[in-house]
Amino acid sequence: MSDVVEQGRAPVGQGPGQRARWVRAAVAGLVIVAAALVSRTGLLSGSDRSPQPPGPSSSAQSNRPVLFVEAGRLVRYRGSTVSRGAALPPGRLAEPGWFVVAGAGGASSAFGVVGGQLVHVSGDRAVTIGPAARLVDVSRTGLLFLQPTAGSGGQVVALDPTIAQVVDRAPFPGDTGIADWAPVGVLSLFDADALLLRRSASDGNELALAWAAGEVRSGRADPVQSLAGRGALVGVFHDRALVRDPSCPDGRCLSVLSFRRGGSQLHPVRAPAGWSFVPGAPPGRSRAALALVRRDGAPGTSALARIVPGGDTALLLPGSTGVVVAAGLVEDDGGAVFFVSTRPAGRTLMTWDPDRSGRAEVVRMLQRQRPDARLVCVCG
């Protein structure tokens, strides 16, 4: 049929009736071919297609190297290859875990504190930089906020990851390193950074902000600002925090703590229907407003819920049911969140980009992965 269509005329010797029949047949054939192409490329309306489970978000995404720590060593997944890398220092990973930063030439790498040592992971290599207590957060400009060992004073310092050196020993003048105040994250407010501090109180956690040096020097903010609200701290996001609501002990609701210079306010938010909030945040760090929830009546089933600004109810993140809590969350230098989920086919790496998608998508399967695996980054 393709040869006839290319010629644009009926074969020699056919009469007008035959030509008409040939034209009708050719048109019908083209319609069938076109319909098949539309069906195969997925251009039919959603009502004409049965729901399909999410596939890999893209071939480029699924081919990116993924690093885990398994039994104290780096394990690299790329394509169909799984390879073992460098050993890490003995000891536990200090929460909130691994932080991903952009490097020269657009390549990204990860930093974390393992066994009291600051470690830089790039590819399947791990370089120990020196003693540290824990990483607190990463700034909008890519600086790492690090809590040194107790013998170094305890105040949070700013470290440039491109040169692995401290570039500011007092980024937050109100942070004096007093033992009962613990730094828990850095908030980005009004184009300025503020360190969130926490200490235990009889009725929950007492919270305060230590503003960045530039804000204090300019007189726009006091060195330390006390915050309203009590309750155990659940999570720290880009510009908000999440705390347990003492009036809601069954996990049905939490309070969103929002900030401004000189004040703060609490806004209650309910868990999605059929789910309850889990005490505490999932291991790892994400600037996206995500909370861990557990299905009512099925305590072994966990998922992630989005905290929407101004919303009264958290929204279950589609595709996140079955999240493996112990594997942790990581965020790449572009803001996409990665986590591990248990699915019928096995352990699966998932991703959610809050700027591009309303659901989590499959990145790749994780063949024969150990149950103690901890996600480091999608980088290298």
C-alpha positions, 0 to 999 in steps of 0.5 A: 500500500505504501508504494501506491500512496507514494505514486499518487495514482491507480495502477495502469489499466484500471477503470473509473470504478476501480479507481474509486474503490482503490481510493476508498480503500487507501483512505480507510487504510490511512485512517487505520494506520493513523489510529494505530499511531495515535493509540500507541503514542498515548494521544487518546483521551484519558477516558479511553485508557485504563489507569497505568502504574507510573513508569520511570520518570525519564530514561535520563533520570533512571540512568543517573547514578544512585548512591546508598550506604549498605553495611558501611560501604558505598553502593552505586546503582547505575543502569543495570550495574551495581558496584561497591565503593569506598568504606565509610568511617565506623559509626552512625550517620548523624541526622538529618543525614546527607546533604547534596550540593552542586559542584564545579561543572554542574556535578553534584556530590553529598556531605554527611557526618559519619562516626563523628567525621565529616565525609564528602562522597563523590561518585563511589569515593568517600573522603574524610575531611575532619571531626564534626558533630553534625550537619544542620542544613544547606543555605540557598547559596550552597554553603553548609551549616555545620555544628563542630565538635563540643570542644570547638565551642558548639556554635554553627559555622558556615563551610564552603563545600567546594573547598571544604573549608570554614568561611564564616565562624559566626554566621548567626550571632545569637547562636552562642553554643549553649548546651541546652539549645540545639540547632535544628535547621535553617529557615529562609525568610525575607531573603535572609537566613535564620537558624532555628534553635530548640530546647526541651521544656516541661510542656514540649520544645521551646523554639527560637530563631538566631538571625543571620549576621547581616540582619543583626548588623543592619538592625532589621532583626534582634540576634535571637527571637523567641517563638510562640508555641509548644510541642515536639518539633516534627520537621523543618521546611524552607520557611516553616516548621511543623510541631505536635499539637498538644490538644491532638494527641492521637496524631490526627493533626499538627501545627504549622509554625510560620515566622516573621520578623518579631513574631510567629503564628500557629496554624492547625492542619489535619492528617489526610482522611484514613491516615495519622501523622507519625511522631517525628520526621522521616530520616533525612532532609527535605526543604519540601513540606512533607510529613510522614503519615501512617494508614489507620488500621495498618501501622506497617503502611507509611506514606508522605503527605504534603503540607500546603501553605494555608491549607487545613488538611495535608494532602497524601502524595500519590505514589508515596505509599510504602515509603521505606522510612529507614532509607531516608529522604534526600533532596538534590541540588535542584529541589527534587526529593528522592526516597525508597518505596516498597512496591509489588515488584520490590524496592523502588527508588521514587522521586517527587519534584514539587515544581513539576509534578503532583505525584511521586514517580518511579526512577528505577528498581533496586535489585537485591538491596539490603534492608539496612540501605540508606540513601545518600544521593542521586548524583555523580 
